């Protein structure tokens, strides 16, 4: 199983698709990387040689794109900055609500999480009156 940027890519998939398992790499970017590295995109990941893998890695490093850990860190820093300056988007991130203007009265379950169970109210019988008898006898 080839390992690129600390991520095991699936060996049975084509190289074009296998590279999309890296965070920040989509189909367009994976095709561009493979073209620059001189690797056939239809080749299976298990058939890639060590030389081809090293070409792919060097092409990714030279490209200047932020991928995997760097990209994750940048995104989390941007969100933290929004929360620190107290912007509207930052406050929505803090509260765990939708950030981009969606309604939150209904829906938004992905962002808010599962519903909190509504507590059913059960009436206790009053002290002076006997409990109701079951019907049918």
Secondary structure, 3 states (H helix, E strand, C coil): CCEECCEECCCCCEHHHHHHHCCCCCHHHHHHHHHHHCCCCCCEHHHCCHHHHHHHHHHHHHHCCCCHHHHHHHHHHHHHHHHHHCCHHHHHHHHCCCCCCCCCCCCCHHHHCCCCCCCCCCCCCCCCCCCCCCCCC
